[in-house]
Amino acid sequence: MQELGRMLVLLGILVAMAGLVVLGVARTGFPIGRLPGDLAYRGKHFSIFAPLGTSLLLSVVLTLVLYVLSRFRR
């Protein structure tokens, strides 16, 4: 049970850090969610948003961060 508690605390810290990063990016004016490749369709009664460009950018950034962190752990 103690390991579950530690894992939940770590998960909470990671979510809080991700929130701070999103707030920081929003203040800089970087167009997250409005990048080239982000698809948006607004119909008469519905809208669809597919953030493909943003997803690709976040995937590359997170891959690089995790790679660097794994190199330091060795």
Secondary structure as UniProt FT lines:
FT   HELIX           2..28
FT   TURN            32..33
FT   TURN            36..37
FT   STRAND          38..42
FT   STRAND          47..51
FT   HELIX           52..73
//
